Amino acid sequence: MTPDNVAETAGGNLPPVLKGLALRAENVGWTVEEAEVAINELAQNLLDEMSLM
């Protein structure tokens, strides 16, 4: 994952590999929407942490 992908993901646009991950989350009981929100939040948290460095 590149910094551009992190920023894109934090903005709500999942790259194909992360979209696939969100779809796979359905196999363990998550909805795609829940997984996408969680992935977006993780990316935002990563950006926040990177900005503190």
N, C-alpha and C positions, 0 to 999 in steps of 0.2 A: 504494500500500500504506500502510495506517495503522499507527500504533504497536500498536493492538489486534490487527491482522492479524499483525504480526511476533510478538507474544507468543503468539498462538494457534498460529502456524506452528511456533514454537520448542517449543511443547508437544506437537507431533505432529498437530495438526488443520489440514490445508491448506485454505485458502479455495478456492472453485471455480477461480479463475484459475490458482492454483499447482498444483492437482490436474491441470488441463489441461496445464500445462507438464510435469509429471511424465509424463503419458501421451504427450506428444509426444517425450519423450526416447527412447522406444522406437524411434523412426525412425532414431536415430543409434547404436543398439546398447546403450543402457542398459536395465536392467529398471526397471519402475515403482518397485519397492522401493528400488533404488539411488538413483533420482532423488529420491524422497521423503526419504530419509535425508540426501542432500546438501542439499536445500532446507531441511530442518529444522536442519541444522548451520549453514548460512549465516544463518538467522534467529537462532539462538542466538548466533553470533558477533556479529551486529549488535546484539543486546540487550546483550551484554557490552561492546561498544565504547560504546554509548550510556550505559551505567551509569558509565563512566569520565569522562564529560564533566561 
